Amino acid sequence: MKNLIFIMLLLAGVFCQAQKQDIKTYIKTESIGGKLDFSKAVDKEYSTSLIRFGDTMYSKKDFTILLWGAKVNALGINSLDETFRLWEEINQRALTEPEKKALKTGFEAKF
């Protein structure tokens, strides 16, 4: 399963070596309907409503947030607090506790 997630992350976009502001702009533009929107890939890959990652089960929505967190970290956003703020800015709402847990898990995951 880790290999599958790694492949999905590789297919999601090209590693960006631009400055931090350019990275944030890229993340903002690609997070909804773009290369960083993992909802269609998760729906296509998983037919069940819950997905196991490690010892935890995630809803599809939370699992897409987990993948987004991993990709954002790989792109060069190295602060979890900054990642939380960026997600909330993009989605124009606060993260729920399960979403924060999923985002933190993805952000800290090593694929």
Phi, psi and omega in degrees: 000322179298324178295321179296316179296318178300317179296319179298320179294321179295320180286341184291335181173172181268139179298128185261125181253018181284176178294164185304319180295320177295323178296315179298319178298315178300313181299316181297320182283330185262357186282333179243108179081004182247205184291342179256012176262103186270003186298316180292320179296319179292316178300320181290321186279327186241125179268345180274162181276340178242142182235129179273131172225114187066231180260010186241144175261136180237145170291163179302319180299313181292326179292324176295325176293321177301312180295321178298316179299319179295318182291319180298319177297316180297331179282347174120004173276110190257005180246126179296319178299319178295323178294316176303311182298319180296315179299315182294324177294316181295315185268357175054041175197162179282149175288143171279168179300315177298325178292320177299318179297315180296316180297317179296317179298314179296318181298323183269351183293146175246111181263000000 
